[in-house]
């Protein structure tokens, strides 16, 4: 049990490098605060808290809630002799946005974010299927600065066949691998919305998860008995790009401008 702002001080450096510009860190703090209150509001409205939370409102699994670190124990190992400087920088990012959240029609938004988008972020409908007014595709600079912007995963045809047919036994992968993937649908941002694999249509997110790809923006190249998947971008691509926030901050944008850039049509509201 701890105050929200203390929780955020441990979330922000766990989610975004503390070397980033102050306005990017403020945007990260605001997004994390908003998302936390969004999830809490869901639980308060009747959605059951997951068993994995052991009764808590949030967990420390970054794939489910937000990454979290114990700054008291980890600050020195994270930042060394610069720990005091970075602690102050994080505290200032959280306090400068104290109580401010992004809202849509008066309610806190699902302020999701990711590491690095391609030239555009993904619309939520193209990744998760549900159209969300404030999670639309927008232009996003700076993604190529990420060392993970370009990725590659190589897998043998037999291993892929085993993985895929275990989950989709109706798939027909008896033909040569160059015929396995057909008729993909891509989003405006370039991600694979869905694709037919062995006659079974699956989402790009399924393939990304199955193979551990960096994003759904992938190409598929069979080479003999090997399949090569090349990706652009890092993360699900929806909402705020952290590398994009960094680049916009470098260009002189303030945290509120960054938030409104990535979350379409939102208001910034002081939560009492």
N, C-alpha and C positions, 0 to 999 in steps of 0.2 A: 504494500500500500504506500503510494507516494504521490505528491502533487503532480499535476499534468505537466507543468513546466520543467520539473526535475526529470520526469520521464523523457520529455522531448530533448533535453540536454544530452541524454544518453543515446537517443535515437539518431539525431542529426549527424554526428560524426561516424556513426555506424553505417549510415546510408550514403553519405556524400563525403568525399575527401575534404578535410579541414583546410587544405591549401586553396580551395576554391574561393572566388571573390565573395565578399561579404553579402552582396545582394543576392547571389545564388544561394548562399547558406540561409539567408532570411526566407527566400522562396521555399527552400526545403523544409524549414521549420514550420512555415505556414501550411504547406501541403501535408506534413506529418500530423500536425495538430488537427487539421480538418478531417483527415482520414480516420484518426483515432476517435473523434467525436461522432463521425458518421457511423462507425461500427458500434460504438456504445449506444447510439440512438436506435440502431436496429435491434440490439438486445433488449432495450427498454420498451420497444414497441411490440415485443412478443417473440422475436427470433431467439431460438435456444442458443445459449453459449456452448460452443463445441466442447466435447468431453476432454479434448487435449488441453484445454485451458485450465483444467482442474479448478473450475469455479471463478477464475480471473477474467477480467474484461478483455485483456490483451495478452498475447504470448510473445515470446522472443524469437519465433521462427519467422525469418524474413519472407519466406514463401507464403506465409499465411497472414501475418500482421505486419510487424516492422522489426528490422534488426535492432538489437539493443546490446549495449556493453556497460559493464560496471566501471565507470570512469575512475572511481576511487582506487580500484585495483589495477586498471589497465592504462591509465593516462600516460604513465612514464614509458611503458613498453610500446605504446602507440606513437608517441611524439618525442621521447627522449628528453633532452635538455630544453626543448621548446614546449614542453607540456603546459606550463603556465600560460604562455602566449596563446596557444590554441584553445585551452579551456576558456579563457576570457573571450576569445573570438566566437566560440560556440554559445556561451552564455549571452553574449551581446546579440547574436542572431536570434535567439529565442526571445529574449526580453524586448527587443526592438519590435517584435510582432506580437507582443503579449496580448492574448485574447482574441486576435484577429483570425477569422476563418473565411474560406471561400464558400459561398452559398449559391444555390439556384432555387428560385422561388421560395426563398426564406429558409431552406433546409441545407445542412452541411452536405457537401458533395463527396462522392467517392474519389478523392484526390489521388488517384493512382499515378505512379511515375515509373520510369525505367532509366537505364544507363545511357543509351545512345540510339537515337532514331536514325533513319536514313534522311533523305532530303525533306521528307514529310513524316509526321507521326501517323499512327494508325487510328482509324475510327473504331470505337469499341464494338460496333456492330460487326465489323469485319474480322475481329479477333475472338470475341466471346458470344456473338450472336444477338445481344440485346442492344437496341439503339438508345444511346444516352445523349441527350441534347448537348451537354457540355463536354463530351469526350468525342470530338470530331477530329478529322485529319487537318493538321495545320502545317505550314512550312516550319522547318526546324534546322538551324545552322549548327555547325560545330561537331557533328557526330563523328566525322572522320578522324577527329583528334583522339578518339578512343583506340587503344591498342587492340581492342576486341571488335572493332568495327567490321573488319573482314575476318571471317572464320571458315574453317574447313573441317569436316568430319568424314573419315573414310571407313567403310564397313564392307565386309565381304558379302557377296550376294546371298550366300547360304545363311549367314547370320541374320541379315535383314529379313529374309524369307521366314526364318524361324520366329523372329520377333513379331513380325506382322501377322502371320497366320495363327499364332497363339492368341492374339487379340481379335483377329478377324478370320476365323476358320473358313468362311465362305469365299475368301479371296482366291482367285486363280492365278498363281504365279508359276505356272508350268512353262510359259513362253520364255524366251531370252530376256534378260533384265532390261534391255533397251525398250521393251514394250510394256513394262510394268506400270510406269507413270504416264497418265494421259489426261488431257482436257482439264488443266488447272484453271481456276478462277483467281485472279489477283485483284488486290485492293488498289485504290488510288495511290497509296504509298508504296506499293510493290510487293506487299506480303501475300503469301498464298492463303486465300480464304478457304478453298477446298480443292481437292484433287482426286481423281480416280486412280486407285492403286489395285491392280489385279481385278478390276471391275467393281471395286468397293469404293464409294466416295467417302473420304474422310477430311476433316479439317486440317489446315496447316498446323494448328496448335497440337494436334495429335502427333503429327510427324515430328514436330520440334521436340515435344516431350519424350517421345519414344527414342529418339537418337541423341538427345542432349544438344540440339542445335542452339546457336546463339539467338536466332530469331526465326520468324516464319518467312522472312524474305530470303528464300533459298532457291538454288538451281540444282539440278540432278544430272550427273554425268556418269553413265556406266562405262567402265574400262575393263573389258574382259570379265573376270570373276569379282571385280571390285566396284563398289558404288561410291561416288564422290559427291558430297553435298557441300556447296559453298554458300555462305551466308553474308548478308550485309546488315549492319545494325546489331545492337546488343540489348536484348530484353524484349518484352511483349510489344513495345512500341506505342502503347496507349498513354495519353496524358502527358505530363511533363517529362521531357528529356533532360536528364541531369547535365550531360555535356552541352545540350542546347541552352540550358539555364546559365551555365558557365560562360558560353559564348555571348549570349545576350547581355550578361552583366559586364563582360569585357567591352561591349559596344556602348555601355553607358546606361542600360536599362535598370530601373529600380525593381525591387522584389514584387511590388504590386503589378507593375507592367508585365513582368515575366509570368506571373500567375494568370493574368487575364489573356496573355498571349496563348498559353497552352490549354486553358480551360474556357471554352467558348461561352460567352454570355453570362459569366458568373459575376456576383457582387462580392465585395469584401465587407464582412460584417463583424462588429465587435461583439463577441460572445460574453454576456454578463455572467 
